[in-house]
Amino acid sequence: MPISRQVKNSMEHSSWIRRMFEEGVKLKAEFGADQVFDFSLGNPDLEPPEAFRAVMRRLVEDTRAGTHGYMPNAGYASVREAVARKASAQQGLAMGASSIVMTVGAAGGLNTALKAILDPGDEVIVIKPYFAEYHSFIQNHQGIVVEVEAGPGFSLSAENVRAALSPRTAAVIVNSPNNPTGVIYTRAELSALAALLSEHGARCGRMPYLIADEPYREIVYGGAEVPSAMAAYPETIVVTSWSKTLSLPGERIGYIAVSPRCADAKELFEALAMCTRNLGYVNAPALMQRAVAELLDEQCDVRSYARRGSELARGLRAAGYEFPDPQGAFYIFARAPEPSTARRAEAAASGLDLDGGADVAFVMHLKKYKVLGVPGRGFGTPGWFRLSYCVSEATIRGAIPLFAKAMEDWKAGR
Ligand code: PLP
């Protein structure tokens, strides 16, 4: 068997986003890109801010010796110092360079953090719906994924986490603003989780880490605030990137911030610096480290995401779709409407699985209108589907009547 069972399992978990992306490629080739309304991928369509280009032009002219050499695995000390100032302001906790490890995006940061803390068989709790790749990342380091239901409105429910804790719990991953729901966890929810983890840790002698995955922290709407996970719980590791904030996902630059309140903060920092090397990342891209250090106050055009999100939300609500209002990130997670009896029979005849909800059937129905979303089961939550609105306003405007028609036809059994 040429491919490992674990890799096959990971491929299975990420397959819905990939599959819908591939459907989009086929449809665009057949009908033309402007005829397809593709809400399947979280790939920001906004360009980086102009300041990024200006900094890059300047940096490529830097001819000082050693500019392209190896560096400490955690990244340039001066960059980490600058990043620490920003992280301190966001988390409300004073940090210096020794709390920051520069990473290859948030994905590189999550893998580095999990590699540093997991022993084989350790458990990591994820909240449903979750970023699909958490499964692969946890399994990469011999961890076991423990899935927990969100609370009402996709809130963070400490009560639900309680039942999933065990002496093998190494970490809980929270992602706020959330992909795929757009929900921001409240201070009270984080405090309740922190109290639970502290109590559990004290009882069983192993304090779980809280991994706060925050690549969407700066993409929030209506003045919403993202409460600090570090302020809530001492054993916190924040992982983030500039993929969304500066629209740089291809450049692979992010960081890990270790709370100075972690019991083993110094050792953890050293472990992270070693793991980023051992995983083969070695260090985060040098040029990008120098670039982001000069762009700490810059952002992509967040207001444009806000406009798109509210326009799409308005159109979908008017057409009868149900979903929590997006507070941040650029996703809407909507309920797949109930299928009619006739539609159930049709789905059964074509071998479609309606177990747990009609997300796959409804996403396939949307495809007939050349509208693409991703079934919720790709995020561990059947019965819902994700729409990613990092697409042009023309795409949103063009799609709204199609969403309405699709809903009308679905209800009428057409
Ligand atoms: N975490 C979440 C919740 C994400 O949505 C993403 C990317 O979409 C990542 C992590 C990975 O981000 P990066 O591209 O910076 O590795």
Residues whose N, C-alpha, C, O or C-beta is under 5 A from the ligand:
A	BS01	PLP	G42 V104 G105 A106 A107 G108 F131 N175 N179 D213 P215 S241 S243 P249
